[in-house]
Amino acid sequence: MKKILLITGGAGFVGSNLAVFLSDRLADHRVICLDNMQRRGSELNAARFKDHGIRLIKGDVTNPKHLAKLGRVDLIIDCAAEPSVLAAHQEPLKAIQSNLIGTLNCLELARRSRADFIFLSTSRVYPIAALEEISWEELPTRYDWKKDVSGPGHSYAGVTPQFPLNGVRSLYGATKLCSEQLLVEYLDMFKLRGVINRFGIIAGPWQWGKEDQGVVGFWVARHKYKDSLSYIGYGGTGKQVRDALHIDDVCELILLEIEQMASVNRQIFNVGGGRKNSFSLYELTKQVCTITMASIPLASVAETRPYDLRIYIADNSLVTKHTGWAPRRSLENILFDTNQWIDDNFQKLAPFLSDSQAKVRRKYVAR
């Protein structure tokens, strides 16, 4: 009999790409995706499953009965979450239910099934004030940490999992950190195996980027559909910096972790594009304009929003040490692949990625 691999949030951006990737490479596993199908674009992500023999079940991780109906599983990859910092601020109870209670329910399923557990956490678990206090300088096209900077859990190369966790991080980050702590306790108490990945920005095809989440895809889509954009915060110059990781690099790492679970068991990894794939919004705009061959006006909003970050870059050294994995695809690859995906599906994606078309679609659905 085949092993059962459950992906929660399986019709989302990361979950659906993982499902397709792993189903093609794990011949001894049957992939099942659980998703409440409430997020924009879920139906298009899920449409790919039929060709790969992936079973999609409509259900919600916040409802333990939905998980209990699944029966025994051998591996859980927990991708289900409300990933937006701003959305969690606006609807705190919903974020707590989705991100914390949902993971707790998944852990209970893992306990009953004796299943391995791979948890997709976030770089947002790190306190904002502590990150903002890292010594930085303003360069012509970006802010950046000074090259000689060093301290607990950080250097010019980026942030490691040893970065101090005391402080305020946003409710979204808090729910994910609490979920991490629950996972650590379950692994120890019930002698289970699992690994935590603190991802930064993940990007690539099949992502429905929004202003507050999925910024790289959002930037490409806005240029493709001639919608508006703004540099928000830090003076409105677009110099704040993040790093980006291609979804295919994410899939390759998760496969390695499945195959090497004994050696990665109970590890906490920071995972991102790293310094080589870091960018400011200003720099991102230049690259997107070149690849899409489109230019749009950008507005500036000087005021910095709560929970924004000036700079965040992941240091991948620990995950590389344990698995041999490192990002293979550049920021240019991410932008090219996203641009090509939109070109190949321009009309079909317009109601989801174009601001004007999305308004028409919402009005139609409301009727």
TAQUIJO-V372166 format. One record per pair of residues at least 4 apart in sequence whose ideal C-beta (glycine too) atoms are under 6 Angstrom apart, sorted by sequence separation. I is the first residue (numbers start at 1). J is the second residue. D is the distance in Angstrom with one decimal. If there is no record, write none. Layout:
i=I j=J d=D
i=I j=J d=D
//
This chain:
i=18 j=22 d=5.7
i=22 j=26 d=5.2
i=95 j=99 d=5.5
i=96 j=100 d=5.1
i=97 j=101 d=4.9
i=98 j=102 d=5.2
i=109 j=113 d=6.0
i=145 j=149 d=4.7
i=159 j=163 d=5.0
i=169 j=173 d=3.6
i=185 j=189 d=5.7
i=186 j=190 d=5.7
i=210 j=214 d=5.9
i=214 j=218 d=5.4
i=245 j=249 d=5.4
i=256 j=260 d=5.7
i=260 j=264 d=5.5
i=261 j=265 d=5.9
i=273 j=277 d=2.8
i=279 j=283 d=4.8
i=284 j=288 d=6.0
i=288 j=292 d=5.7
i=304 j=308 d=5.2
i=316 j=320 d=5.4
i=319 j=323 d=5.8
i=329 j=333 d=4.0
i=345 j=349 d=4.8
i=349 j=353 d=4.9
i=350 j=354 d=4.5
i=10 j=15 d=4.1
i=11 j=16 d=5.6
i=37 j=42 d=4.8
i=49 j=54 d=3.8
i=82 j=87 d=5.7
i=110 j=115 d=4.4
i=126 j=131 d=5.8
i=138 j=143 d=5.7
i=139 j=144 d=5.6
i=150 j=155 d=4.9
i=154 j=159 d=5.0
i=169 j=174 d=5.9
i=187 j=192 d=4.9
i=209 j=214 d=3.2
i=222 j=227 d=4.5
i=231 j=236 d=4.9
i=279 j=284 d=4.8
i=9 j=15 d=4.5
i=60 j=66 d=5.6
i=234 j=240 d=5.2
i=289 j=295 d=5.2
i=319 j=325 d=6.0
i=320 j=326 d=5.1
i=351 j=357 d=4.8
i=49 j=56 d=5.4
i=59 j=66 d=3.4
i=88 j=95 d=3.6
i=110 j=117 d=4.9
i=136 j=143 d=5.5
i=149 j=156 d=5.6
i=153 j=160 d=4.9
i=187 j=194 d=5.1
i=207 j=214 d=5.1
i=222 j=229 d=5.0
i=231 j=238 d=3.8
i=257 j=264 d=5.2
i=342 j=349 d=5.9
i=350 j=357 d=4.4
i=7 j=15 d=4.9
i=23 j=31 d=4.4
i=209 j=217 d=3.4
i=210 j=218 d=6.0
i=10 j=19 d=5.5
i=136 j=145 d=5.3
i=137 j=146 d=5.6
i=147 j=156 d=5.0
i=153 j=162 d=3.9
i=154 j=163 d=5.8
i=209 j=218 d=3.1
i=46 j=56 d=5.3
i=153 j=163 d=3.0
i=207 j=217 d=4.1
i=351 j=361 d=4.1
i=7 j=18 d=5.9
i=134 j=145 d=5.6
i=135 j=146 d=4.9
i=145 j=156 d=5.6
i=183 j=194 d=5.9
i=7 j=19 d=5.3
i=19 j=31 d=5.2
i=152 j=164 d=5.7
i=82 j=95 d=4.8
i=203 j=216 d=3.7
i=19 j=33 d=5.2
i=135 j=149 d=4.9
i=203 j=217 d=5.5
i=82 j=98 d=4.4
i=180 j=196 d=5.4
i=81 j=98 d=6.0
i=82 j=99 d=5.9
i=81 j=99 d=5.0
i=61 j=80 d=4.7
i=134 j=154 d=6.0
i=37 j=58 d=5.5
i=80 j=102 d=5.4
i=10 j=33 d=2.4
i=31 j=54 d=4.8
i=32 j=55 d=4.8
i=33 j=56 d=4.9
i=34 j=57 d=5.2
i=5 j=29 d=4.5
i=10 j=34 d=5.8
i=11 j=35 d=3.7
i=36 j=60 d=4.3
i=3 j=28 d=5.9
i=10 j=35 d=5.0
i=34 j=59 d=4.9
i=78 j=103 d=5.9
i=2 j=28 d=5.8
i=3 j=29 d=4.8
i=4 j=30 d=5.6
i=5 j=31 d=5.1
i=6 j=32 d=5.2
i=7 j=33 d=5.0
i=8 j=34 d=5.1
i=9 j=35 d=6.0
i=2 j=29 d=5.9
i=245 j=272 d=5.4
i=2 j=30 d=4.4
i=20 j=48 d=5.8
i=78 j=106 d=5.1
i=216 j=244 d=5.2
i=245 j=273 d=4.5
i=16 j=45 d=3.8
i=23 j=52 d=4.6
i=243 j=272 d=4.7
i=244 j=273 d=4.6
i=76 j=106 d=5.6
i=243 j=273 d=3.9
i=11 j=42 d=4.2
i=23 j=54 d=5.4
i=243 j=274 d=5.9
i=20 j=52 d=5.4
i=244 j=277 d=5.3
i=11 j=45 d=5.0
i=76 j=110 d=5.4
i=130 j=164 d=5.9
i=243 j=277 d=5.0
i=11 j=46 d=4.3
i=19 j=54 d=5.1
i=62 j=97 d=4.8
i=243 j=278 d=4.3
i=278 j=313 d=5.1
i=126 j=163 d=5.3
i=130 j=167 d=5.4
i=241 j=278 d=5.7
i=67 j=105 d=5.5
i=129 j=167 d=5.4
i=275 j=313 d=5.6
i=62 j=101 d=5.6
i=76 j=115 d=5.3
i=241 j=280 d=5.0
i=62 j=102 d=5.1
i=73 j=113 d=5.0
i=75 j=115 d=5.7
i=127 j=167 d=2.8
i=61 j=102 d=3.5
i=64 j=105 d=4.7
i=72 j=113 d=4.8
i=74 j=115 d=5.6
i=75 j=116 d=4.7
i=76 j=117 d=5.2
i=77 j=118 d=4.6
i=78 j=119 d=5.1
i=79 j=120 d=5.2
i=201 j=242 d=5.3
i=203 j=244 d=5.0
i=239 j=280 d=5.0
i=67 j=109 d=4.8
i=73 j=115 d=5.1
i=127 j=169 d=5.1
i=204 j=246 d=5.2
i=272 j=314 d=2.8
i=274 j=316 d=5.2
i=200 j=243 d=5.7
i=201 j=244 d=4.6
i=202 j=245 d=5.3
i=204 j=247 d=3.7
i=238 j=281 d=3.8
i=239 j=282 d=5.8
i=61 j=105 d=5.5
i=238 j=282 d=3.7
i=270 j=314 d=4.6
i=291 j=335 d=4.9
i=61 j=106 d=5.9
i=202 j=247 d=5.8
i=270 j=315 d=6.0
i=291 j=336 d=5.9
i=124 j=170 d=6.0
i=292 j=339 d=5.5
i=124 j=172 d=5.8
i=125 j=173 d=5.1
i=202 j=250 d=5.6
i=271 j=319 d=5.7
i=287 j=335 d=5.8
i=291 j=339 d=5.2
i=124 j=173 d=3.6
i=269 j=318 d=5.7
i=231 j=281 d=5.8
i=269 j=319 d=3.9
i=125 j=176 d=5.6
i=125 j=177 d=4.3
i=279 j=331 d=5.8
i=8 j=61 d=5.2
i=122 j=176 d=5.0
i=273 j=327 d=5.6
i=277 j=331 d=4.8
i=121 j=176 d=4.9
i=264 j=322 d=5.5
i=121 j=180 d=5.6
i=195 j=257 d=5.4
i=15 j=79 d=4.0
i=119 j=183 d=5.4
i=236 j=300 d=3.0
i=14 j=79 d=5.1
i=219 j=284 d=5.6
i=223 j=288 d=5.2
i=236 j=301 d=5.3
i=236 j=302 d=4.5
i=6 j=73 d=4.5
i=235 j=302 d=5.3
i=256 j=323 d=4.8
i=193 j=261 d=5.4
i=220 j=288 d=5.6
i=224 j=292 d=5.7
i=4 j=73 d=4.4
i=195 j=264 d=4.7
i=219 j=288 d=5.3
i=223 j=292 d=4.5
i=229 j=298 d=4.9
i=230 j=299 d=4.2
i=231 j=300 d=5.1
i=232 j=301 d=4.4
i=256 j=325 d=5.5
i=4 j=74 d=5.2
i=5 j=75 d=4.8
i=6 j=76 d=5.0
i=7 j=77 d=4.8
i=8 j=78 d=5.2
i=9 j=79 d=3.8
i=234 j=304 d=5.6
i=240 j=310 d=5.4
i=241 j=311 d=4.6
i=242 j=312 d=5.6
i=243 j=313 d=4.8
i=3 j=74 d=4.0
i=8 j=79 d=5.9
i=9 j=80 d=3.4
i=223 j=294 d=4.4
i=230 j=301 d=5.5
i=233 j=304 d=3.7
i=243 j=314 d=5.9
i=8 j=80 d=3.9
i=193 j=265 d=4.6
i=195 j=267 d=5.4
i=196 j=268 d=4.5
i=197 j=269 d=5.3
i=198 j=270 d=5.0
i=199 j=271 d=5.1
i=200 j=272 d=3.6
i=233 j=305 d=5.6
i=253 j=325 d=4.9
i=223 j=296 d=5.8
i=197 j=271 d=5.0
i=100 j=175 d=4.5
i=121 j=196 d=5.3
i=123 j=198 d=5.4
i=233 j=308 d=4.8
i=95 j=171 d=5.8
i=99 j=175 d=3.7
i=103 j=179 d=4.0
i=95 j=172 d=6.0
i=116 j=193 d=4.8
i=117 j=194 d=3.6
i=118 j=195 d=5.6
i=119 j=196 d=4.9
i=120 j=197 d=5.8
i=121 j=198 d=4.7
i=123 j=200 d=4.5
i=100 j=178 d=5.3
i=104 j=182 d=5.9
i=249 j=327 d=4.8
i=92 j=171 d=5.4
i=96 j=175 d=5.8
i=100 j=179 d=5.6
i=107 j=186 d=4.8
i=111 j=190 d=5.1
i=187 j=266 d=5.7
i=95 j=175 d=5.7
i=249 j=329 d=5.6
i=245 j=327 d=5.9
i=88 j=171 d=4.5
i=246 j=329 d=3.9
i=88 j=172 d=3.9
i=85 j=170 d=4.9
i=85 j=172 d=4.7
i=244 j=331 d=5.7
i=246 j=334 d=5.0
i=244 j=334 d=5.8
i=143 j=239 d=4.9
i=142 j=239 d=5.1
i=8 j=106 d=5.9
i=143 j=241 d=5.7
i=142 j=241 d=5.2
i=161 j=268 d=4.8
i=161 j=270 d=5.3
i=160 j=270 d=6.0
i=200 j=314 d=5.0
i=157 j=275 d=6.0
i=220 j=338 d=4.7
i=224 j=342 d=5.0
i=220 j=339 d=5.8
i=217 j=338 d=5.6
i=86 j=212 d=4.3
i=84 j=212 d=5.0
i=227 j=355 d=4.2
i=84 j=213 d=4.4
i=225 j=354 d=3.8
i=83 j=213 d=5.3
i=204 j=334 d=5.7
i=203 j=334 d=5.0
i=205 j=337 d=5.6
i=221 j=353 d=4.1
i=204 j=337 d=5.7
i=205 j=338 d=6.0
i=205 j=341 d=3.6
i=170 j=307 d=4.4
i=142 j=280 d=3.6
i=118 j=257 d=6.0
i=141 j=280 d=6.0
i=141 j=282 d=5.4
i=141 j=283 d=5.3
i=208 j=352 d=5.6
i=116 j=261 d=5.6
i=158 j=313 d=4.0
i=160 j=315 d=4.7
i=158 j=314 d=5.0
i=159 j=315 d=5.8
i=158 j=315 d=3.5
i=157 j=315 d=4.9
i=45 j=206 d=5.6
i=41 j=208 d=3.9
i=143 j=310 d=5.4
i=40 j=208 d=5.1
i=143 j=311 d=5.6
i=131 j=309 d=6.0
i=132 j=310 d=6.0
i=123 j=312 d=6.0
i=13 j=206 d=5.8
i=13 j=207 d=4.3
i=85 j=307 d=4.9
i=17 j=247 d=4.9
i=21 j=251 d=3.9
i=18 j=251 d=5.7
i=41 j=352 d=4.9
i=40 j=352 d=5.9
//
